[in-house]
Structures are given as C-alpha cells and as structure tokens.
C-alpha cells in the first residue's frame, strides 16, 4: 500500500516563514488555476499576520469584502495594481517576496490550454483541468467508465456520444481536450496516478468490441507505466464503500494547496477541500484498494477480460 511518505496527506502550509511558491520556478502546466489559489493563500496569510480585516483590505483596493474573499480563495483573476496595493498595506513593500508575488499575479491571468475549448466544455470542469495538471498525486475510483487519463481516443469518443446532443465538431474537440489532459503522464516528472476501476466498467462494452479491446489493451500497457498504479475491484468482493459513485482525490506538492476531492455529476461538479471531507474519501479509497486485486495482478486480470471480449 502507501509508503509512509505517500500516506501523509497533510494539509499544513508549513508555517508563516516566507518561501517562494514552487510553481514560479517549474513548468507552467496548470495554467491560472493553481497560481490563483497559491497567490490567494499568500494574501490571506499576510492579511491575517498583519491583523487587517477584510473590510480594511477592501478599502485599499476600492473593492468590497466579497471581492477580498474571492481573491483569497482564488476564484477570480487579479489586477496587478490591486495586488501591489494589498502588499503595501500588509507591509510587504520591497524585496523578493513582493516581486515573486507580483510575478505570480501576472501568471494567474495567463489562460490555461483548456480555455481554447471553453466554448464546448462544461464550465465546471475547467478548474479541474488546472488542479489535475498541478497535482503530484492523483487517486481515482471509477464505477462505470475507464478513468479519463487512461482512455483511448475511440473509447473517449464513444463516451462523448452517449446521451449528448453534441455536433461532430464538439465531439472532436472534447475528445482532443481529453487526450491533451493525458499529456501530464508523459512529463519528465509526471504525477503519480493510482486508479481503481470497478469490474463493471470493464464488462460494459462501450463503442463496440473493437473499441473495447483496444481500451483494455491500453490499460494493460498503462499498468506498466512507472507513474501508474492500476487496480481492479472485482465483482466477487460484493458491496463496497465506494458504491455511491466515482471520485478523485488530488494531492499537491505546493504547500499552500490543500488536498481536494473532485466529484463530477451530470450537470455540475463538487470540489471538496475541507480536511474532514478529504479524510472521509481517503478512508474509502484505502478500503477499496485493500479489497481490489493487487496491482501486480492487474495485467493478468485484464488479459482475462480481453479473452472474454
């Protein structure tokens, strides 16, 4: 199972000492999502350390209490002038910290790659793309489908055609966006992906037998990927604690980002980051990992599925 390092999902920010955000010095995989969250977290900590209320901070940028709240939670873009004024108010008037945070504010307004698909993608998935791209560890459970990061083009296309009144162009672009997400696994330092797939997702033929065989072969190949741990939860275990539906847990190397749970629904998505919520989902994930076939037997199990198709 998890090593002692992997199993420590600590949401601590590491104290109040200044440390330049790691995202400034590495590749910009995540677009604006994570930059906004990181900068918002720094602004909130600086304001609290200075003993300044949100109302006082809002006056400094000619805004409102709600605007400060949205900024500190990374839910809006940033004007560099506003950030400069807030840093001055908080006593950060010069030096590396100020320059780094102003640079982060500029990065936070840089469009992510997925925004080129914003006219065809559901609006609620765009934040997830940024979080997924920035994650250092992704743990996913799927009940009905193969996880998006492990789907073939044909399988993804067949899913896009299910129950959606989409044009062929929209389907093409959504498939292209899904395949673009998978590029995170081809990085020099990819995130670790640990996925558990219910056996039902492998038995339900999507896109026809040819598409499904290709998908299962791809899963066999990906089970050998050094950054991927893949398990199958077989029918024989009976009822299990994740029968309520699929979910994904995201962990970040950036100390200012708390772990998050993503739950996609039919017309919306939930993003949970309260430690109690994350811990509940993590406990369920640990239980189904114990119930699932060991990762060392995944290829053997999938070859059995392939023989049955």
BARO-148339 format. One record per residue (C-alpha): residue in one letter; y, z, x. Coordinates in steps of 0.001 Angstrom, whole numbers, plus 500000, padded with zeros to 6 digits. Example, Ala and Ser with C-alpha at 12.3 -4.5 7.8 and 13.67 -1.06 7.14 Angstrom:
# BARO-148339
a495500507800512300;s498940507140513670;
***
This chain:
# BARO-148339
x500000500000500000;x503585500542501127;x504295501867504570;x506477504946504835;x509435502693505580;x508768500282502710;x508200503000500138;x511533504709500768;x513765503194498105;x516699505438498985;x519959504549497248;x522032506578499699;x525186504942501015;x524836506659504349;x527830508978504203;x531528508303504446;x531737507056508036;x533092503528508315;x530508500860509038;x531331497174508791;x529363495513505964;x526352493672507377;x527000490716505080;x530036489763507155;x528013489115510263;x524958487310508891;x524400484066506936;x526156483925503566;x523020483451501482;x524148485419498492;x527468483827497588;x530083486052495963;x527816488420494022;x526923490805496801;x530297490568498532;x531957491749495326;x529524494628494942;x529906495705498559;x533698495491498508;x533855497300495166;x531732500110496561;x534010500482499594;x537123500523497406;x535657503192495147;x534714505405498107;x538118505001499745;x539908505860496495;x537801508965495926;x538213510134499523;x541977509747499154;x541928511750495913;x543614508967493954;x542953508392490248;x542087505004488818;x545349505114486861;x547384505580490062;x545429502779491769;x546029500503488788;x549795501090489003;x549738499987492644;x548407496543491708;x550255496236488419;x546978496385486535;x545008498669484247;x542409501407484578;x539765498975483306;x540693496431485993;x540108499006488734;x536781499884487149;x535721496223487036;x536772495727490660;x534879498795491856;x531743497640490047;x532001494120491481;x532355492473488086;x535435490362488802;x536911488265491575;x539518489738493913;x543075488797494774;x543674489415498451;x547121490829497641;x545556493422495313;x543065494484497986;x545825494748500579;x547920496928498261;x544983499189497440;x544037499607501100;x547617500582501898;x547579503096499041;x544316504541500346;x545723504943503844;x543910502010505462;x546995500343506903;x545652498758510088;x542599498342512262;x539130496827511965;x538308498394508614;x541291496783506917;x540672493376508493;x536981493402507619;x537616494367504001;x540293491714503586;x537881489158505008;x535237490370502582;x537724489881499719;x538159486249500754;x534379485757500902;x533985487322497465;x535863484368495974;x533644481737497613;x531441480033494994;x527683480509495286;x525456477417495448;x524190478077491912;x527644477733490417;x527169473979490705;x524587474408487933;x526689476721485762;x527012474111483018;x523255474056482434;x522040477530483482;x522171480546481142;x525198482599482173;x523210485810482527;x521007484513485370;x523827483648487778;x524339487246489001;x520599487493489594;x520603484471491903;x523087486228494172;x521174489505494126;x517846487792494776;x519308485838497693;x520669489039499253;x517585491200498723;x515482492355501649;x512529493287499431;x511616491764496050;x508855493275493917;x507928491349490795;x505461491643487930;x504772488651485690;x502764488826482488;x502903485247481151;x504118482984483951;x503851482478487680;x506906484095489380;x509813481687489786;x509812481962493576;x506195480760493623;x506330477944491065;x505647474296491841;x508016471611490613;x505565470401487978;x504883473892486658;x508599474748486575;x509340471527484695;x506658472281482105;x508178475724481519;x511670474268481096;x510296472004478366;x508952474923476312;x510982475605473215;x514294474494474713;x516486471814473186;x517432470520476631;x518168466996477746;x516104465471480529;x519118465793482820;x519420469507482023;x515718469993482720;x516004468118486019;x518929470266487125;x517314473549486067;x514176472629487999;x516323471730491001;x518062475106490784;x514723476936490596;x513401475119493661;x516654475855495508;x516079479578494906;x512776479331496738;x514507478389499983;x515045482087500714;x511359482250501686;x511960479571504351;x514650481506506195;x514177482631509751;x514157486181508375;x513027485886504749;x512978488740502251;x509620490353501631;x508170489265498295;x505468491396496674;x504331489838493401;x501703490976490908;x500549488361488391;x498603489231485278;x495400487183484987;x496663485890481643;x499355483890483423;x496626482073485353;x494388481404482355;x497125479914480175;x497281476231481108;x500892475102481358;x501715471445481886;x498079470334481707;x495147470902484035;x496501468735486854;x499775470701486987;x497920473993486724;x495510473132489546;x498437472219491758;x500097475511490880;x497026477593491682;x496553475766494996;x500173476544495809;x499594480229495064;x496608480188497429;x498839478710500142;x501655481193499453;x499244484133499599;x499003483342503320;x502792483301503798;x503759486111506210;x506537487338503919;x504488487253500708;x502073489812499282;x500354488462496180;x498032490365493849;x496333489510490568;x495940492096487808;x492597491170486181;x491681491489482514;x488905493935483378;x491408496753484072;x492189496826480345;x495518498305479183;x498060498941481917;x501568500479482109;x503368497119482539;x502163495532479318;x505698495797477926;x506780492759479889;x507793491299483253;x510363492837485572;x511673492526489111;x512835495284491470;x515321494333494170;x515995496298497338;x518867495567499747;x519440496164503432;x523173496623502774;x523626500425502444;x526313500103499763;x523983498319497338;x521694500346495132;x518240499099494207;x518233497174490939;x515786496209488217;x516128492808486553;x514564492187483124;x515007488730481637;x514973488370477862;x515095485370475557;x518871485138475283;x520094487698477817;x519067489863480754;x519239493533481711;x520399494763485109;x519475498401485725;x520590500317488810;x520518503977487788;x518126505740490189;x516166507241487300;x515612503794485762;x514653502221489079;x512260505081489834;x510525504604486483;x509927500920487122;x508907501584490698;x506301504075489493;x504891501485487096;x504830498900489894;x502921501272492148;x500363501911489400;x499666498240488718;x499454497498492449;x496668500071492614;x494924498554489590;x495268494949490778;x492850493148493059;x493662493888496726;x495892491273498316;x493110490472500797;x491009489199497862;x493748487169496171;x492742483803497667;x489137484388496623;x490207485274493079;x492471482225492846;x489735479930494104;x487618481227491233;x490430480346488821;x490684476902490407;x486956476297489945;x487289477114486244;x490051474592485599;
***
